């Protein structure tokens, strides 16, 4: 049953991809939580009259965990 073996193989590949994406998703959620806490802290300080504008904001490009290459679709559009 070569078709069944191929499907089993694809299922295993997809399970590995899901596991990797789950790890990346959790890392990005943690990053978002830290950014949210930072923004809320700055808002609270500003509301209390603390000069938070004295610090120049960083101009950075936020790269996703794992890098940009993992976020781009494959040339086949994800269809192996």
HELIX and SHEET records of a PDB file:
HELIX    1   1 UNK A    2  UNK A   47  1                                  46    
HELIX    2   2 UNK A   52  UNK A   54  5                                   3    
HELIX    3   3 UNK A   68  UNK A   70  5                                   3    
END                                                                             
